[in-house]
Amino acid sequence: MSDKLKPCPFCGKKNIIIETWSSGGPMYMVKCNNPDCPVPAVGYPTGSNLIEVEEEWNRRAENGKSKM
Ligand SMILES: [Zn+2]
């Protein structure tokens, strides 16, 4: 289901979930579901376009990796 999402750039775990809720339309947030993982200062990728939110997550995952 979420195989296309890269592992968390902070903890390296693959426990990634997509939260959905409604706010004048469907909203999505890709987040790490590891309770020990710190929430990034900039927050998790959020938006009304699931594809874009997933792509942003993967972009951050790539960036996080290159910094390590
Ligand atoms: Zn994490």
N, CA, C, O and the ligand as a Tripos MOL2 file, in Angstrom:
@<TRIPOS>MOLECULE
protein
  273   271    69     0     0
PROTEIN
NO_CHARGES

@<TRIPOS>ATOM
      1 N           0.8430   -1.2040    0.0000 N.3       1 MET1
      2 CA          0.0000    0.0000    0.0000 C.3       1 MET1
      3 C           0.8700    1.2430    0.0000 C.2       1 MET1
      4 O           0.7320    2.1040   -0.8690 O.2       1 MET1
      5 N           1.7740    1.3400    0.9810 N.am      2 SER2
      6 CA          2.6440    2.5140    1.0100 C.3       2 SER2
      7 C           4.0740    2.1130    0.6440 C.2       2 SER2
      8 O           5.0370    2.7080    1.1270 O.2       2 SER2
      9 N           4.2000    1.1040   -0.2090 N.am      3 ASP3
     10 CA          5.5250    0.6340   -0.6160 C.3       3 ASP3
     11 C           6.3050    1.7130   -1.3330 C.2       3 ASP3
     12 O           7.5360    1.7050   -1.3240 O.2       3 ASP3
     13 N           5.6000    2.6410   -1.9530 N.am      4 LYS4
     14 CA          6.2960    3.6530   -2.7410 C.3       4 LYS4
     15 C           6.8810    4.7540   -1.8650 C.2       4 LYS4
     16 O           7.6160    5.6160   -2.3470 O.2       4 LYS4
     17 N           6.5560    4.7210   -0.5870 N.am      5 LEU5
     18 CA          7.1110    5.7250    0.3150 C.3       5 LEU5
     19 C           8.4540    5.2680    0.8620 C.2       5 LEU5
     20 O           8.6180    4.1130    1.2560 O.2       5 LEU5
     21 N           9.4050    6.1800    0.8830 N.am      6 LYS6
     22 CA         10.7450    5.8520    1.3630 C.3       6 LYS6
     23 C          10.7570    5.8080    2.8870 C.2       6 LYS6
     24 O           9.8850    6.3830    3.5380 O.2       6 LYS6
     25 N          11.7470    5.1250    3.4480 N.am      7 PRO7
     26 CA         11.8490    5.0840    4.9130 C.3       7 PRO7
     27 C          12.0350    6.4810    5.4890 C.2       7 PRO7
     28 O          12.4720    7.4020    4.7990 O.2       7 PRO7
     29 N          11.6980    6.6210    6.7570 N.am      8 CYS8
     30 CA         11.8160    7.8990    7.4510 C.3       8 CYS8
     31 C          13.2610    8.3980    7.4090 C.2       8 CYS8
     32 O          14.1750    7.6350    7.7200 O.2       8 CYS8
     33 N          13.4890    9.6520    7.0350 N.am      9 PRO9
     34 CA         14.8560   10.1870    6.9800 C.3       9 PRO9
     35 C          15.4560   10.3980    8.3660 C.2       9 PRO9
     36 O          16.6660   10.5890    8.4920 O.2       9 PRO9
     37 N          14.6320   10.3660    9.3970 N.am     10 PHE10
     38 CA         15.1250   10.6650   10.7480 C.3      10 PHE10
     39 C          15.4820    9.3910   11.5110 C.2      10 PHE10
     40 O          16.5260    9.3310   12.1610 O.2      10 PHE10
     41 N          14.6270    8.3800   11.4370 N.am     11 CYS11
     42 CA         14.8900    7.1620   12.1940 C.3      11 CYS11
     43 C          15.1950    5.9810   11.2760 C.2      11 CYS11
     44 O          15.6420    4.9360   11.7480 O.2      11 CYS11
     45 N          14.9600    6.1330    9.9670 N.am     12 GLY12
     46 CA         15.2810    5.0620    9.0320 C.3      12 GLY12
     47 C          14.2680    3.9360    8.9980 C.2      12 GLY12
     48 O          14.4520    2.9530    8.2810 O.2      12 GLY12
     49 N          13.1930    4.0740    9.7750 N.am     13 LYS13
     50 CA         12.1850    3.0160    9.8050 C.3      13 LYS13
     51 C          11.2020    3.1790    8.6500 C.2      13 LYS13
     52 O          11.0410    4.2590    8.0810 O.2      13 LYS13
     53 N          10.5470    2.0550    8.3260 N.am     14 LYS14
     54 CA          9.6040    2.0760    7.2030 C.3      14 LYS14
     55 C           8.1740    2.1510    7.7000 C.2      14 LYS14
     56 O           7.2320    1.8500    6.9660 O.2      14 LYS14
     57 N           8.0220    2.5500    8.9300 N.am     15 ASN15
     58 CA          6.7130    2.6000    9.5570 C.3      15 ASN15
     59 C           6.0380    3.9400    9.2250 C.2      15 ASN15
     60 O           5.7930    4.7710   10.1000 O.2      15 ASN15
     61 N           5.7530    4.1140    7.9540 N.am     16 ILE16
     62 CA          5.2200    5.3890    7.4760 C.3      16 ILE16
     63 C           3.7160    5.2660    7.2800 C.2      16 ILE16
     64 O           3.2380    4.3090    6.6720 O.2      16 ILE16
     65 N           2.9830    6.2270    7.7910 N.am     17 ILE17
     66 CA          1.5350    6.1860    7.6300 C.3      17 ILE17
     67 C           1.0590    7.4700    6.9560 C.2      17 ILE17
     68 O           1.7370    8.4970    6.9610 O.2      17 ILE17
     69 N          -0.1190    7.3680    6.3840 N.am     18 ILE18
     70 CA         -0.7480    8.5400    5.7760 C.3      18 ILE18
     71 C          -2.0160    8.8420    6.5550 C.2      18 ILE18
     72 O          -2.9480    8.0390    6.5920 O.2      18 ILE18
     73 N          -2.0350   10.0000    7.1700 N.am     19 GLU19
     74 CA         -3.2360   10.4230    7.8850 C.3      19 GLU19
     75 C          -4.1210   11.1870    6.9210 C.2      19 GLU19
     76 O          -3.6440   11.9770    6.1060 O.2      19 GLU19
     77 N          -5.4170   10.9390    7.0260 N.am     20 THR20
     78 CA         -6.3470   11.6870    6.1870 C.3      20 THR20
     79 C          -7.4150   12.3160    7.0670 C.2      20 THR20
     80 O          -7.8540   11.7330    8.0590 O.2      20 THR20
     81 N          -7.8100   13.4820    6.6920 N.am     21 TRP21
     82 CA         -8.9250   14.1200    7.3770 C.3      21 TRP21
     83 C          -9.5850   15.0700    6.4010 C.2      21 TRP21
     84 O          -9.1240   15.2300    5.2700 O.2      21 TRP21
     85 N         -10.6410   15.6880    6.8260 N.am     22 SER22
     86 CA        -11.3920   16.5480    5.9300 C.3      22 SER22
     87 C         -11.3330   17.9900    6.4130 C.2      22 SER22
     88 O         -11.6110   18.2840    7.5760 O.2      22 SER22
     89 N         -10.9670   18.8810    5.4990 N.am     23 SER23
     90 CA        -10.9180   20.3020    5.8340 C.3      23 SER23
     91 C         -11.2610   21.0860    4.5730 C.2      23 SER23
     92 O         -10.3840   21.6110    3.8880 O.2      23 SER23
     93 N         -12.5350   21.1490    4.2880 N.am     24 GLY24
     94 CA        -12.9720   21.7410    3.0290 C.3      24 GLY24
     95 C         -12.5910   20.8720    1.8480 C.2      24 GLY24
     96 O         -12.4670   21.3520    0.7220 O.2      24 GLY24
     97 N         -12.4060   19.5760    2.1170 N.am     25 GLY25
     98 CA        -11.9420   18.6230    1.1180 C.3      25 GLY25
     99 C         -10.9520   17.6960    1.8000 C.2      25 GLY25
    100 O         -10.5060   17.9680    2.9150 O.2      25 GLY25
    101 N         -10.6080   16.6090    1.1400 N.am     26 PRO26
    102 CA         -9.6860   15.6610    1.7790 C.3      26 PRO26
    103 C          -8.2930   16.2530    1.9490 C.2      26 PRO26
    104 O          -7.7780   16.9260    1.0550 O.2      26 PRO26
    105 N          -7.6930   15.9970    3.1010 N.am     27 MET27
    106 CA         -6.3290   16.4280    3.3730 C.3      27 MET27
    107 C          -5.5070   15.2030    3.7490 C.2      27 MET27
    108 O          -6.0130   14.2440    4.3310 O.2      27 MET27
    109 N          -4.2220   15.2620    3.3990 N.am     28 TYR28
    110 CA         -3.3420   14.1280    3.6560 C.3      28 TYR28
    111 C          -2.0820   14.5960    4.3560 C.2      28 TYR28
    112 O          -1.5790   15.6890    4.0980 O.2      28 TYR28
    113 N          -1.5790   13.7510    5.2480 N.am     29 MET29
    114 CA         -0.2940   14.0390    5.8730 C.3      29 MET29
    115 C           0.4850   12.7350    5.9580 C.2      29 MET29
    116 O           0.0030   11.7400    6.4990 O.2      29 MET29
    117 N           1.7060   12.7570    5.4100 N.am     30 VAL30
    118 CA          2.5770   11.5930    5.4990 C.3      30 VAL30
    119 C           3.4470   11.7620    6.7320 C.2      30 VAL30
    120 O           4.1340   12.7740    6.8740 O.2      30 VAL30
    121 N           3.4240   10.7800    7.6240 N.am     31 LYS31
    122 CA          4.2050   10.9070    8.8410 C.3      31 LYS31
    123 C           4.8190    9.5820    9.2450 C.2      31 LYS31
    124 O           4.3730    8.5090    8.8410 O.2      31 LYS31
    125 N           5.8520    9.6950   10.0500 N.am     32 CYS32
    126 CA          6.5000    8.5210   10.6190 C.3      32 CYS32
    127 C           5.6890    8.0720   11.8180 C.2      32 CYS32
    128 O           5.3210    8.8830   12.6670 O.2      32 CYS32
    129 N           5.4090    6.7780   11.8870 N.am     33 ASN33
    130 CA          4.5770    6.2700   12.9750 C.3      33 ASN33
    131 C           5.4110    5.6860   14.1120 C.2      33 ASN33
    132 O           4.8830    4.9800   14.9700 O.2      33 ASN33
    133 N           6.6910    5.9740   14.1210 N.am     34 ASN34
    134 CA          7.5520    5.5210   15.2000 C.3      34 ASN34
    135 C           7.4520    6.5180   16.3610 C.2      34 ASN34
    136 O           7.8310    7.6780   16.2020 O.2      34 ASN34
    137 N           6.9500    6.0880   17.5190 N.am     35 PRO35
    138 CA          6.7330    7.0390   18.6260 C.3      35 PRO35
    139 C           8.0240    7.6700   19.1360 C.2      35 PRO35
    140 O           7.9890    8.7250   19.7690 O.2      35 PRO35
    141 N           9.1700    7.0280   18.8630 N.am     36 ASP36
    142 CA         10.4420    7.5750   19.3220 C.3      36 ASP36
    143 C          11.0220    8.5920   18.3490 C.2      36 ASP36
    144 O          12.0260    9.2390   18.6470 O.2      36 ASP36
    145 N          10.4020    8.7300   17.2080 N.am     37 CYS37
    146 CA         10.9740    9.5820   16.1650 C.3      37 CYS37
    147 C          10.5700   11.0410   16.4070 C.2      37 CYS37
    148 O           9.3920   11.3300   16.6210 O.2      37 CYS37
    149 N          11.5360   11.9520   16.3740 N.am     38 PRO38
    150 CA         11.2030   13.3540   16.5870 C.3      38 PRO38
    151 C          10.4260   13.9310   15.4000 C.2      38 PRO38
    152 O          10.7130   13.6250   14.2430 O.2      38 PRO38
    153 N           9.4530   14.7600   15.7090 N.am     39 VAL39
    154 CA          8.7160   15.4450   14.6470 C.3      39 VAL39
    155 C           9.6380   16.5110   14.0600 C.2      39 VAL39
    156 O          10.2150   17.3060   14.8030 O.2      39 VAL39
    157 N           9.7820   16.5350   12.7310 N.am     40 PRO40
    158 CA         10.6620   17.5500   12.1320 C.3      40 PRO40
    159 C          10.1630   18.9620   12.4140 C.2      40 PRO40
    160 O           8.9610   19.2090   12.5050 O.2      40 PRO40
    161 N          11.1190   19.8870   12.5520 N.am     41 ALA41
    162 CA         10.7670   21.2690   12.8770 C.3      41 ALA41
    163 C           9.8310   21.8730   11.8410 C.2      41 ALA41
    164 O           8.9890   22.7100   12.1660 O.2      41 ALA41
    165 N           9.9820   21.4460   10.5960 N.am     42 VAL42
    166 CA          9.1550   22.0080    9.5310 C.3      42 VAL42
    167 C           7.8120   21.3000    9.4130 C.2      42 VAL42
    168 O           6.9740   21.6690    8.5890 O.2      42 VAL42
    169 N           7.6110   20.2600   10.2600 N.am     43 GLY43
    170 CA          6.3710   19.5200   10.1940 C.3      43 GLY43
    171 C           6.4290   18.4540    9.1120 C.2      43 GLY43
    172 O           7.3980   18.3630    8.3580 O.2      43 GLY43
    173 N           5.3820   17.6570    9.0510 N.am     44 TYR44
    174 CA          5.3070   16.6110    8.0400 C.3      44 TYR44
    175 C           4.6930   17.1670    6.7700 C.2      44 TYR44
    176 O           3.9490   18.1470    6.8120 O.2      44 TYR44
    177 N           5.0050   16.5370    5.6260 N.am     45 PRO45
    178 CA          4.3650   16.9730    4.3760 C.3      45 PRO45
    179 C           2.8470   16.8570    4.4670 C.2      45 PRO45
    180 O           2.3140   15.8070    4.8260 O.2      45 PRO45
    181 N           2.1770   17.9210    4.1460 N.am     46 THR46
    182 CA          0.7230   17.9830    4.2690 C.3      46 THR46
    183 C           0.1340   18.6580    3.0440 C.2      46 THR46
    184 O           0.7360   19.5850    2.5010 O.2      46 THR46
    185 N          -1.0170   18.2140    2.6050 N.am     47 GLY47
    186 CA         -1.6740   18.8740    1.4920 C.3      47 GLY47
    187 C          -2.9090   18.1190    1.0510 C.2      47 GLY47
    188 O          -3.2510   17.0750    1.6070 O.2      47 GLY47
    189 N          -3.5630   18.6550    0.0560 N.am     48 SER48
    190 CA         -4.8030   18.0590   -0.4220 C.3      48 SER48
    191 C          -4.5590   17.1080   -1.5910 C.2      48 SER48
    192 O          -5.4710   16.4070   -2.0280 O.2      48 SER48
    193 N          -3.3200   17.0870   -2.0960 N.am     49 ASN49
    194 CA         -2.9950   16.2090   -3.2140 C.3      49 ASN49
    195 C          -2.1010   15.0850   -2.7040 C.2      49 ASN49
    196 O          -0.9300   15.3040   -2.3930 O.2      49 ASN49
    197 N          -2.6590   13.8840   -2.6210 N.am     50 LEU50
    198 CA         -1.9300   12.7640   -2.0220 C.3      50 LEU50
    199 C          -0.6150   12.5000   -2.7530 C.2      50 LEU50
    200 O           0.4170   12.2550   -2.1280 O.2      50 LEU50
    201 N          -0.6660   12.5510   -4.0730 N.am     51 ILE51
    202 CA          0.5460   12.2740   -4.8620 C.3      51 ILE51
    203 C           1.6390   13.2710   -4.5040 C.2      51 ILE51
    204 O           2.7890   12.8880   -4.2910 O.2      51 ILE51
    205 N           1.2820   14.5390   -4.4380 N.am     52 GLU52
    206 CA          2.2910   15.5630   -4.1360 C.3      52 GLU52
    207 C           2.8400   15.4070   -2.7310 C.2      52 GLU52
    208 O           4.0320   15.6000   -2.4920 O.2      52 GLU52
    209 N           1.9560   15.0520   -1.7990 N.am     53 VAL53
    210 CA          2.3980   14.8740   -0.4140 C.3      53 VAL53
    211 C           3.3750   13.7060   -0.3250 C.2      53 VAL53
    212 O           4.3850   13.7790    0.3750 O.2      53 VAL53
    213 N           3.0630   12.6330   -1.0400 N.am     54 GLU54
    214 CA          3.9600   11.4700   -1.0520 C.3      54 GLU54
    215 C           5.2870   11.8230   -1.6970 C.2      54 GLU54
    216 O           6.3460   11.4070   -1.2260 O.2      54 GLU54
    217 N           5.2280   12.5940   -2.7770 N.am     55 GLU55
    218 CA          6.4670   12.9800   -3.4570 C.3      55 GLU55
    219 C           7.3210   13.8650   -2.5570 C.2      55 GLU55
    220 O           8.5460   13.7480   -2.5460 O.2      55 GLU55
    221 N           6.6750   14.7450   -1.8060 N.am     56 GLU56
    222 CA          7.4460   15.5960   -0.8980 C.3      56 GLU56
    223 C           8.1110   14.7550    0.1870 C.2      56 GLU56
    224 O           9.2650   14.9920    0.5450 O.2      56 GLU56
    225 N           7.3920   13.7910    0.6960 N.am     57 TRP57
    226 CA          7.9820   12.9050    1.7020 C.3      57 TRP57
    227 C           9.2320   12.2240    1.1290 C.2      57 TRP57
    228 O          10.2850   12.1960    1.7660 O.2      57 TRP57
    229 N           9.0960   11.6870   -0.0670 N.am     58 ASN58
    230 CA         10.2210   10.9780   -0.6760 C.3      58 ASN58
    231 C          11.3810   11.9350   -0.9460 C.2      58 ASN58
    232 O          12.5440   11.5490   -0.8220 O.2      58 ASN58
    233 N          11.0750   13.1690   -1.3100 N.am     59 ARG59
    234 CA         12.1230   14.1530   -1.5530 C.3      59 ARG59
    235 C          12.8850   14.4250   -0.2480 C.2      59 ARG59
    236 O          14.1140   14.4910   -0.2340 O.2      59 ARG59
    237 N          12.1420   14.5780    0.8250 N.am     60 ARG60
    238 CA         12.7830   14.8310    2.1250 C.3      60 ARG60
    239 C          13.6020   13.6260    2.5590 C.2      60 ARG60
    240 O          14.6830   13.7590    3.1330 O.2      60 ARG60
    241 N          13.0610   12.4470    2.2710 N.am     61 ALA61
    242 CA         13.7930   11.2270    2.6470 C.3      61 ALA61
    243 C          15.1380   11.2100    1.9230 C.2      61 ALA61
    244 O          16.1610   10.8490    2.5040 O.2      61 ALA61
    245 N          15.1250   11.6010    0.6580 N.am     62 GLU62
    246 CA         16.3720   11.6440   -0.1090 C.3      62 GLU62
    247 C          17.3100   12.6800    0.4720 C.2      62 GLU62
    248 O          18.4960   12.4070    0.6550 O.2      62 GLU62
    249 N          16.8030   13.8580    0.7630 N.am     63 ASN63
    250 CA         17.6370   14.9220    1.3150 C.3      63 ASN63
    251 C          18.2350   14.5150    2.6530 C.2      63 ASN63
    252 O          19.4140   14.7490    2.9180 O.2      63 ASN63
    253 N          17.3980   13.8960    3.4990 N.am     64 GLY64
    254 CA         17.8770   13.4820    4.8020 C.3      64 GLY64
    255 C          19.0120   12.4870    4.6970 C.2      64 GLY64
    256 O          19.9570   12.5050    5.4860 O.2      64 GLY64
    257 N          18.8990   11.6170    3.7040 N.am     65 LYS65
    258 CA         19.9100   10.5940    3.5220 C.3      65 LYS65
    259 C          21.2500   11.2140    3.1320 C.2      65 LYS65
    260 O          22.3000   10.8110    3.6330 O.2      65 LYS65
    261 N          21.2030   12.1910    2.2400 N.am     66 SER66
    262 CA         22.4550   12.7530    1.7440 C.3      66 SER66
    263 C          23.1770   13.5360    2.8270 C.2      66 SER66
    264 O          24.3760   13.7940    2.7180 O.2      66 SER66
    265 N          22.4480   13.9170    3.8780 N.am     67 LYS67
    266 CA         23.0960   14.6740    4.9660 C.3      67 LYS67
    267 C          23.7990   13.7520    5.9520 C.2      67 LYS67
    268 O          24.6230   14.2030    6.7480 O.2      67 LYS67
    269 N          23.4730   12.4530    5.9030 N.am     68 MET68
    270 CA         24.0380   11.5530    6.9110 C.3      68 MET68
    271 C          25.4410   11.0870    6.5530 C.2      68 MET68
    272 O          26.0480   10.3240    7.3050 O.2      68 MET68
    273 ZN         10.9440    8.3400   11.8590 Zn       69 ZN69
@<TRIPOS>BOND
     1     1     2 1
     2     2     3 1
     3     3     4 2
     4     3     5 am
     5     5     6 1
     6     6     7 1
     7     7     8 2
     8     7     9 am
     9     9    10 1
    10    10    11 1
    11    11    12 2
    12    11    13 am
    13    13    14 1
    14    14    15 1
    15    15    16 2
    16    15    17 am
    17    17    18 1
    18    18    19 1
    19    19    20 2
    20    19    21 am
    21    21    22 1
    22    22    23 1
    23    23    24 2
    24    23    25 am
    25    25    26 1
    26    26    27 1
    27    27    28 2
    28    27    29 am
    29    29    30 1
    30    30    31 1
    31    31    32 2
    32    31    33 am
    33    33    34 1
    34    34    35 1
    35    35    36 2
    36    35    37 am
    37    37    38 1
    38    38    39 1
    39    39    40 2
    40    39    41 am
    41    41    42 1
    42    42    43 1
    43    43    44 2
    44    43    45 am
    45    45    46 1
    46    46    47 1
    47    47    48 2
    48    47    49 am
    49    49    50 1
    50    50    51 1
    51    51    52 2
    52    51    53 am
    53    53    54 1
    54    54    55 1
    55    55    56 2
    56    55    57 am
    57    57    58 1
    58    58    59 1
    59    59    60 2
    60    59    61 am
    61    61    62 1
    62    62    63 1
    63    63    64 2
    64    63    65 am
    65    65    66 1
    66    66    67 1
    67    67    68 2
    68    67    69 am
    69    69    70 1
    70    70    71 1
    71    71    72 2
    72    71    73 am
    73    73    74 1
    74    74    75 1
    75    75    76 2
    76    75    77 am
    77    77    78 1
    78    78    79 1
    79    79    80 2
    80    79    81 am
    81    81    82 1
    82    82    83 1
    83    83    84 2
    84    83    85 am
    85    85    86 1
    86    86    87 1
    87    87    88 2
    88    87    89 am
    89    89    90 1
    90    90    91 1
    91    91    92 2
    92    91    93 am
    93    93    94 1
    94    94    95 1
    95    95    96 2
    96    95    97 am
    97    97    98 1
    98    98    99 1
    99    99   100 2
   100    99   101 am
   101   101   102 1
   102   102   103 1
   103   103   104 2
   104   103   105 am
   105   105   106 1
   106   106   107 1
   107   107   108 2
   108   107   109 am
   109   109   110 1
   110   110   111 1
   111   111   112 2
   112   111   113 am
   113   113   114 1
   114   114   115 1
   115   115   116 2
   116   115   117 am
   117   117   118 1
   118   118   119 1
   119   119   120 2
   120   119   121 am
   121   121   122 1
   122   122   123 1
   123   123   124 2
   124   123   125 am
   125   125   126 1
   126   126   127 1
   127   127   128 2
   128   127   129 am
   129   129   130 1
   130   130   131 1
   131   131   132 2
   132   131   133 am
   133   133   134 1
   134   134   135 1
   135   135   136 2
   136   135   137 am
   137   137   138 1
   138   138   139 1
   139   139   140 2
   140   139   141 am
   141   141   142 1
   142   142   143 1
   143   143   144 2
   144   143   145 am
   145   145   146 1
   146   146   147 1
   147   147   148 2
   148   147   149 am
   149   149   150 1
   150   150   151 1
   151   151   152 2
   152   151   153 am
   153   153   154 1
   154   154   155 1
   155   155   156 2
   156   155   157 am
   157   157   158 1
   158   158   159 1
   159   159   160 2
   160   159   161 am
   161   161   162 1
   162   162   163 1
   163   163   164 2
   164   163   165 am
   165   165   166 1
   166   166   167 1
   167   167   168 2
   168   167   169 am
   169   169   170 1
   170   170   171 1
   171   171   172 2
   172   171   173 am
   173   173   174 1
   174   174   175 1
   175   175   176 2
   176   175   177 am
   177   177   178 1
   178   178   179 1
   179   179   180 2
   180   179   181 am
   181   181   182 1
   182   182   183 1
   183   183   184 2
   184   183   185 am
   185   185   186 1
   186   186   187 1
   187   187   188 2
   188   187   189 am
   189   189   190 1
   190   190   191 1
   191   191   192 2
   192   191   193 am
   193   193   194 1
   194   194   195 1
   195   195   196 2
   196   195   197 am
   197   197   198 1
   198   198   199 1
   199   199   200 2
   200   199   201 am
   201   201   202 1
   202   202   203 1
   203   203   204 2
   204   203   205 am
   205   205   206 1
   206   206   207 1
   207   207   208 2
   208   207   209 am
   209   209   210 1
   210   210   211 1
   211   211   212 2
   212   211   213 am
   213   213   214 1
   214   214   215 1
   215   215   216 2
   216   215   217 am
   217   217   218 1
   218   218   219 1
   219   219   220 2
   220   219   221 am
   221   221   222 1
   222   222   223 1
   223   223   224 2
   224   223   225 am
   225   225   226 1
   226   226   227 1
   227   227   228 2
   228   227   229 am
   229   229   230 1
   230   230   231 1
   231   231   232 2
   232   231   233 am
   233   233   234 1
   234   234   235 1
   235   235   236 2
   236   235   237 am
   237   237   238 1
   238   238   239 1
   239   239   240 2
   240   239   241 am
   241   241   242 1
   242   242   243 1
   243   243   244 2
   244   243   245 am
   245   245   246 1
   246   246   247 1
   247   247   248 2
   248   247   249 am
   249   249   250 1
   250   250   251 1
   251   251   252 2
   252   251   253 am
   253   253   254 1
   254   254   255 1
   255   255   256 2
   256   255   257 am
   257   257   258 1
   258   258   259 1
   259   259   260 2
   260   259   261 am
   261   261   262 1
   262   262   263 1
   263   263   264 2
   264   263   265 am
   265   265   266 1
   266   266   267 1
   267   267   268 2
   268   267   269 am
   269   269   270 1
   270   270   271 1
   271   271   272 2
@<TRIPOS>SUBSTRUCTURE
     1 MET1         2 RESIDUE 1 A MET
     2 SER2         6 RESIDUE 1 A SER
     3 ASP3        10 RESIDUE 1 A ASP
     4 LYS4        14 RESIDUE 1 A LYS
     5 LEU5        18 RESIDUE 1 A LEU
     6 LYS6        22 RESIDUE 1 A LYS
     7 PRO7        26 RESIDUE 1 A PRO
     8 CYS8        30 RESIDUE 1 A CYS
     9 PRO9        34 RESIDUE 1 A PRO
    10 PHE10       38 RESIDUE 1 A PHE
    11 CYS11       42 RESIDUE 1 A CYS
    12 GLY12       46 RESIDUE 1 A GLY
    13 LYS13       50 RESIDUE 1 A LYS
    14 LYS14       54 RESIDUE 1 A LYS
    15 ASN15       58 RESIDUE 1 A ASN
    16 ILE16       62 RESIDUE 1 A ILE
    17 ILE17       66 RESIDUE 1 A ILE
    18 ILE18       70 RESIDUE 1 A ILE
    19 GLU19       74 RESIDUE 1 A GLU
    20 THR20       78 RESIDUE 1 A THR
    21 TRP21       82 RESIDUE 1 A TRP
    22 SER22       86 RESIDUE 1 A SER
    23 SER23       90 RESIDUE 1 A SER
    24 GLY24       94 RESIDUE 1 A GLY
    25 GLY25       98 RESIDUE 1 A GLY
    26 PRO26      102 RESIDUE 1 A PRO
    27 MET27      106 RESIDUE 1 A MET
    28 TYR28      110 RESIDUE 1 A TYR
    29 MET29      114 RESIDUE 1 A MET
    30 VAL30      118 RESIDUE 1 A VAL
    31 LYS31      122 RESIDUE 1 A LYS
    32 CYS32      126 RESIDUE 1 A CYS
    33 ASN33      130 RESIDUE 1 A ASN
    34 ASN34      134 RESIDUE 1 A ASN
    35 PRO35      138 RESIDUE 1 A PRO
    36 ASP36      142 RESIDUE 1 A ASP
    37 CYS37      146 RESIDUE 1 A CYS
    38 PRO38      150 RESIDUE 1 A PRO
    39 VAL39      154 RESIDUE 1 A VAL
    40 PRO40      158 RESIDUE 1 A PRO
    41 ALA41      162 RESIDUE 1 A ALA
    42 VAL42      166 RESIDUE 1 A VAL
    43 GLY43      170 RESIDUE 1 A GLY
    44 TYR44      174 RESIDUE 1 A TYR
    45 PRO45      178 RESIDUE 1 A PRO
    46 THR46      182 RESIDUE 1 A THR
    47 GLY47      186 RESIDUE 1 A GLY
    48 SER48      190 RESIDUE 1 A SER
    49 ASN49      194 RESIDUE 1 A ASN
    50 LEU50      198 RESIDUE 1 A LEU
    51 ILE51      202 RESIDUE 1 A ILE
    52 GLU52      206 RESIDUE 1 A GLU
    53 VAL53      210 RESIDUE 1 A VAL
    54 GLU54      214 RESIDUE 1 A GLU
    55 GLU55      218 RESIDUE 1 A GLU
    56 GLU56      222 RESIDUE 1 A GLU
    57 TRP57      226 RESIDUE 1 A TRP
    58 ASN58      230 RESIDUE 1 A ASN
    59 ARG59      234 RESIDUE 1 A ARG
    60 ARG60      238 RESIDUE 1 A ARG
    61 ALA61      242 RESIDUE 1 A ALA
    62 GLU62      246 RESIDUE 1 A GLU
    63 ASN63      250 RESIDUE 1 A ASN
    64 GLY64      254 RESIDUE 1 A GLY
    65 LYS65      258 RESIDUE 1 A LYS
    66 SER66      262 RESIDUE 1 A SER
    67 LYS67      266 RESIDUE 1 A LYS
    68 MET68      270 RESIDUE 1 A MET
    69 ZN69       273 GROUP 0 **** ****
